[in-house]
């Protein structure tokens, strides 16, 4: 039997609605950063601890924590807690996004559309 079990992940949804919203600048900034993209790739298939992410993405642990904060603030990661019998609980992170689409048109300006693992979110135009 495994010595750890996964706790339910926390949602990053705003308080007023169940539909997540994203800031275009935060999301685009995160996707523009190669280290952030590596963290998202490392967390796309399963929740991982910061140490596991750092090893998978070949990043320094300090860089990994900065990118985890940036991605969490942008709403692109959800944080959970890996419960261990030993009492050494570990934070774990999982990507929230399945799809990210940015469109630019004269009529609507810049629009961001995302598909979360659990729901669809949107951002108003810039």
Backbone as CSV, one residue per row, in Angstrom:
resi,resn,N_x,N_y,N_z,CA_x,CA_y,CA_z,C_x,C_y,C_z
1,UNK,0.841,-1.188,0.000,0.000,0.000,0.000,0.884,1.248,0.000
2,UNK,0.528,2.239,-0.760,1.308,3.455,-0.889,1.310,4.252,0.403
3,UNK,2.444,4.906,0.682,2.531,5.709,1.892,1.983,7.108,1.688
4,UNK,1.549,7.401,0.504,0.964,8.722,0.286,-0.358,8.578,-0.440
5,UNK,-1.215,9.527,-0.210,-2.473,9.565,-0.941,-2.754,11.004,-1.302
6,UNK,-3.429,11.181,-2.369,-3.648,12.512,-2.896,-4.898,13.123,-2.297
7,UNK,-4.761,14.344,-1.785,-5.912,15.084,-1.279,-6.564,15.822,-2.436
8,UNK,-7.779,16.228,-2.234,-8.490,16.988,-3.268,-7.752,18.288,-3.530
9,UNK,-7.697,18.681,-4.790,-7.021,19.913,-5.159,-7.934,21.106,-4.931
10,UNK,-7.296,22.228,-4.616,-8.041,23.471,-4.414,-8.354,24.096,-5.757
11,UNK,-9.515,24.680,-5.876,-9.900,25.370,-7.098,-9.390,26.798,-7.047
12,UNK,-9.021,27.357,-8.180,-8.558,28.734,-8.264,-9.675,29.624,-8.813
13,UNK,-10.899,29.183,-8.708,-12.022,29.947,-9.240,-12.274,31.183,-8.394
14,UNK,-12.705,32.278,-9.015,-13.048,33.477,-8.269,-14.192,33.211,-7.299
15,UNK,-14.296,34.069,-6.285,-15.309,33.876,-5.252,-16.734,34.076,-5.752
16,UNK,-16.927,34.925,-6.761,-18.281,35.281,-7.160,-18.913,34.318,-8.163
17,UNK,-18.132,33.455,-8.781,-18.675,32.561,-9.798,-17.877,31.272,-9.835
18,UNK,-18.460,30.239,-10.412,-17.741,28.984,-10.551,-16.870,28.954,-11.796
19,UNK,-17.101,29.874,-12.726,-16.318,29.918,-13.957,-15.026,30.688,-13.718
20,UNK,-13.868,30.073,-13.981,-12.608,30.780,-13.761,-12.429,31.907,-14.767
21,UNK,-11.755,32.955,-14.351,-11.398,34.044,-15.252,-9.887,34.199,-15.219
22,UNK,-9.337,34.696,-16.293,-7.897,34.829,-16.425,-7.564,36.232,-16.897
23,UNK,-6.426,36.737,-16.465,-5.908,38.004,-16.944,-5.040,37.714,-18.170
24,UNK,-5.354,38.343,-19.292,-4.645,38.071,-20.540,-3.145,38.298,-20.374
25,UNK,-2.754,39.404,-19.745,-1.330,39.699,-19.584,-0.620,38.630,-18.758
26,UNK,-1.258,38.171,-17.679,-0.656,37.130,-16.837,-0.495,35.820,-17.598
27,UNK,-1.531,35.435,-18.329,-1.497,34.167,-19.062,-0.481,34.231,-20.198
28,UNK,-0.522,35.300,-20.984,0.420,35.432,-22.098,1.851,35.531,-21.562
29,UNK,2.038,36.262,-20.471,3.368,36.354,-19.861,3.895,35.002,-19.431
30,UNK,3.023,34.183,-18.868,3.433,32.842,-18.443,3.794,31.977,-19.645
31,UNK,2.996,32.041,-20.702,3.285,31.236,-21.888,4.512,31.739,-22.644
32,UNK,4.862,33.000,-22.451,6.044,33.564,-23.096,7.335,33.110,-22.410
33,UNK,7.228,32.609,-21.196,8.384,32.208,-20.394,8.675,30.716,-20.594
34,UNK,9.833,30.368,-21.163,10.141,28.950,-21.401,10.092,28.093,-20.133
35,UNK,10.545,28.626,-19.011,10.518,27.848,-17.761,9.083,27.590,-17.313
36,UNK,8.198,28.564,-17.494,6.779,28.350,-17.159,6.181,27.264,-18.042
37,UNK,6.521,27.290,-19.320,6.020,26.247,-20.218,6.522,24.869,-19.797
38,UNK,7.771,24.791,-19.354,8.314,23.512,-18.884,7.553,23.015,-17.654
39,UNK,7.222,23.925,-16.750,6.463,23.548,-15.550,5.074,23.064,-15.947
40,UNK,4.425,23.757,-16.871,3.105,23.322,-17.331,3.168,21.944,-17.978
41,UNK,4.187,21.710,-18.778,4.345,20.390,-19.398,4.554,19.311,-18.336
42,UNK,5.349,19.627,-17.328,5.645,18.643,-16.277,4.418,18.312,-15.434
43,UNK,3.464,19.229,-15.377,2.274,19.026,-14.536,1.025,18.714,-15.345
44,UNK,1.176,18.507,-16.641,-0.007,18.315,-17.483,-0.639,16.941,-17.345
45,UNK,0.139,15.930,-16.982,-0.427,14.585,-16.906,-0.727,14.125,-15.488
46,UNK,-0.038,14.695,-14.493,-0.286,14.315,-13.104,0.230,15.406,-12.177
47,UNK,-0.311,15.441,-10.970,0.155,16.390,-9.964,1.547,15.979,-9.503
48,UNK,2.401,16.987,-9.312,3.777,16.729,-8.889,4.198,17.736,-7.830
49,UNK,5.144,17.331,-7.017,5.724,18.233,-6.025,6.696,19.176,-6.732
50,UNK,7.090,20.252,-6.047,8.043,21.195,-6.628,9.354,20.491,-6.978
51,UNK,9.811,19.609,-6.117,11.058,18.880,-6.379,10.919,17.998,-7.620
52,UNK,9.789,17.309,-7.748,9.557,16.465,-8.924,9.493,17.300,-10.201
53,UNK,8.865,18.475,-10.104,8.771,19.370,-11.261,10.160,19.868,-11.651
54,UNK,10.946,20.289,-10.656,12.299,20.787,-10.919,13.136,19.725,-11.622
55,UNK,13.039,18.490,-11.153,13.800,17.402,-11.772,13.305,17.115,-13.188
56,UNK,11.998,17.076,-13.370,11.418,16.775,-14.677,11.733,17.865,-15.700
57,UNK,11.683,19.126,-15.258,11.896,20.259,-16.162,13.358,20.693,-16.221
58,UNK,14.214,20.056,-15.427,15.631,20.403,-15.351,15.818,21.881,-14.998
59,UNK,15.124,22.303,-13.937,15.200,23.674,-13.439,15.737,23.668,-12.018
60,UNK,16.358,24.770,-11.621,16.751,24.932,-10.221,15.479,24.980,-9.374
61,UNK,15.554,24.476,-8.161,14.377,24.455,-7.297,13.870,25.868,-7.014
62,UNK,14.784,26.836,-6.828,14.362,28.220,-6.574,13.613,28.787,-7.781
63,UNK,14.077,28.486,-8.984,13.386,28.916,-10.205,12.021,28.256,-10.294
64,UNK,11.970,26.989,-9.958,10.704,26.250,-9.997,9.678,26.901,-9.088
65,UNK,10.055,27.262,-7.868,9.112,27.905,-6.948,8.631,29.251,-7.487
66,UNK,9.518,30.033,-8.106,9.092,31.314,-8.695,8.079,31.083,-9.810
67,UNK,8.324,30.083,-10.643,7.418,29.790,-11.753,6.102,29.211,-11.247
68,UNK,6.144,28.409,-10.192,4.907,27.895,-9.594,4.052,29.044,-9.082
69,UNK,4.678,30.028,-8.439,3.936,31.204,-7.965,3.334,31.972,-9.134
70,UNK,4.126,32.192,-10.172,3.645,32.937,-11.342,2.468,32.225,-12.001
71,UNK,2.587,30.923,-12.188,1.523,30.151,-12.834,0.284,30.039,-11.953
72,UNK,0.470,29.916,-10.652,-0.674,29.866,-9.728,-1.403,31.200,-9.717
73,UNK,-0.637,32.306,-9.673,-1.250,33.637,-9.695,-2.029,33.871,-10.985
74,UNK,-1.565,33.301,-12.083,-2.250,33.439,-13.375,-3.451,32.498,-13.481
75,UNK,-3.606,31.597,-12.504,-4.733,30.662,-12.520,-4.498,29.434,-13.379
76,UNK,-3.253,29.190,-13.767,-2.946,28.093,-14.676,-2.570,26.798,-13.963
77,UNK,-2.329,26.878,-12.673,-2.023,25.694,-11.864,-2.986,25.640,-10.698
78,UNK,-3.279,24.437,-10.259,-3.988,24.297,-9.001,-3.077,23.560,-8.037
79,UNK,-3.174,23.961,-6.783,-2.316,23.399,-5.748,-3.113,22.466,-4.862
80,UNK,-2.527,21.362,-4.544,-3.137,20.399,-3.635,-2.138,20.002,-2.573
81,UNK,-2.501,19.022,-1.789,-1.632,18.559,-0.720,-1.523,17.051,-0.797
82,UNK,-0.319,16.557,-0.863,-0.060,15.123,-0.854,0.101,14.721,0.616
83,UNK,-0.869,13.962,1.110,-0.883,13.543,2.505,-0.031,12.285,2.660
84,UNK,0.832,12.306,3.658,1.675,11.138,3.939,1.457,10.692,5.376
85,UNK,1.508,9.419,5.581,1.345,8.871,6.930,2.411,9.384,7.885
86,UNK,3.587,9.657,7.369,4.692,10.133,8.199,4.430,11.531,8.752
87,UNK,3.453,12.219,8.201,3.164,13.590,8.621,3.908,14.625,7.797
88,UNK,4.798,14.188,6.921,5.526,15.085,6.026,4.686,15.351,4.786
89,UNK,3.688,16.204,4.903,2.806,16.502,3.781,3.541,17.414,2.793
90,UNK,3.246,17.235,1.528,3.937,17.964,0.471,2.921,18.636,-0.440
91,UNK,3.183,19.907,-0.773,2.345,20.591,-1.765,2.606,19.957,-3.121
92,UNK,1.542,19.841,-3.906,1.685,19.333,-5.269,0.882,20.221,-6.204
93,UNK,1.282,20.235,-7.452,0.724,21.160,-8.429,0.305,20.405,-9.682
94,UNK,-0.800,20.848,-10.274,-1.297,20.247,-11.512,-1.761,21.365,-12.445
95,UNK,-1.475,21.203,-13.724,-1.926,22.171,-14.727,-3.446,22.143,-14.802
96,UNK,-4.055,23.318,-14.950,-5.511,23.412,-15.058,-5.968,23.437,-16.506
97,UNK,-5.086,23.796,-17.427,-5.455,24.047,-18.811,-5.365,22.821,-19.679
98,UNK,-6.323,22.659,-20.544,-6.233,21.693,-21.628,-6.031,22.418,-22.952
99,UNK,-6.557,23.643,-23.025,-6.495,24.385,-24.281,-6.391,25.871,-23.990
100,UNK,-5.658,26.588,-24.855,-5.442,28.022,-24.741,-5.499,28.595,-26.150
101,UNK,-6.442,29.498,-26.411,-6.593,30.082,-27.747,-6.641,31.596,-27.606
102,UNK,-5.755,32.280,-28.320,-5.700,33.733,-28.327,-6.042,34.192,-29.735
103,UNK,-7.061,35.039,-29.861,-7.449,35.549,-31.173,-7.398,37.072,-31.161
104,UNK,-7.095,37.631,-32.317,-7.053,39.079,-32.482,-7.893,39.421,-33.699
105,UNK,-8.854,40.324,-33.510,-9.671,40.765,-34.640,-10.006,42.239,-34.464
106,UNK,-10.241,42.954,-35.582,-10.579,44.373,-35.489,-11.891,44.606,-34.734
107,UNK,-12.822,43.673,-34.862,-14.129,43.844,-34.222,-14.079,43.592,-32.713
108,UNK,-13.389,42.526,-32.319,-13.418,42.101,-30.918,-12.138,42.390,-30.153
109,UNK,-11.094,42.832,-30.823,-9.814,43.052,-30.148,-9.168,41.723,-29.806
110,UNK,-8.461,41.699,-28.700,-7.778,40.480,-28.263,-8.705,39.691,-27.350
111,UNK,-8.905,38.438,-27.688,-9.758,37.546,-26.902,-8.952,36.317,-26.505
112,UNK,-9.144,35.881,-25.283,-8.496,34.670,-24.788,-9.572,33.667,-24.425
113,UNK,-9.418,32.458,-24.922,-10.354,31.386,-24.579,-9.534,30.217,-24.068
114,UNK,-9.974,29.646,-22.972,-9.277,28.497,-22.403,-10.260,27.374,-22.150
115,UNK,-9.749,26.178,-22.135,-10.541,25.025,-21.721,-9.811,24.387,-20.549
116,UNK,-10.409,24.487,-19.382,-9.859,23.862,-18.182,-10.171,22.385,-18.203
117,UNK,-9.547,21.683,-17.311,-9.829,20.260,-17.166,-11.251,20.035,-16.667
118,UNK,-11.801,20.985,-15.913,-13.120,20.808,-15.315,-14.200,21.694,-15.911
119,UNK,-13.821,22.820,-16.495,-14.810,23.770,-16.987,-14.158,24.663,-18.033
120,UNK,-14.946,25.474,-18.687,-14.420,26.403,-19.676,-14.384,27.786,-19.058
121,UNK,-13.276,28.487,-19.222,-13.129,29.833,-18.700,-12.969,30.810,-19.842
122,UNK,-13.082,32.088,-19.538,-12.922,33.084,-20.585,-12.361,34.361,-19.992
123,UNK,-11.882,35.216,-20.878,-11.359,36.510,-20.479,-11.977,37.542,-21.389
124,UNK,-12.326,38.675,-20.843,-12.859,39.736,-21.685,-11.730,40.334,-22.518
125,UNK,-12.099,41.062,-23.537,-11.130,41.657,-24.455,-10.254,42.660,-23.733
126,UNK,-9.070,42.865,-24.288,-8.147,43.871,-23.749,-8.637,45.247,-24.088
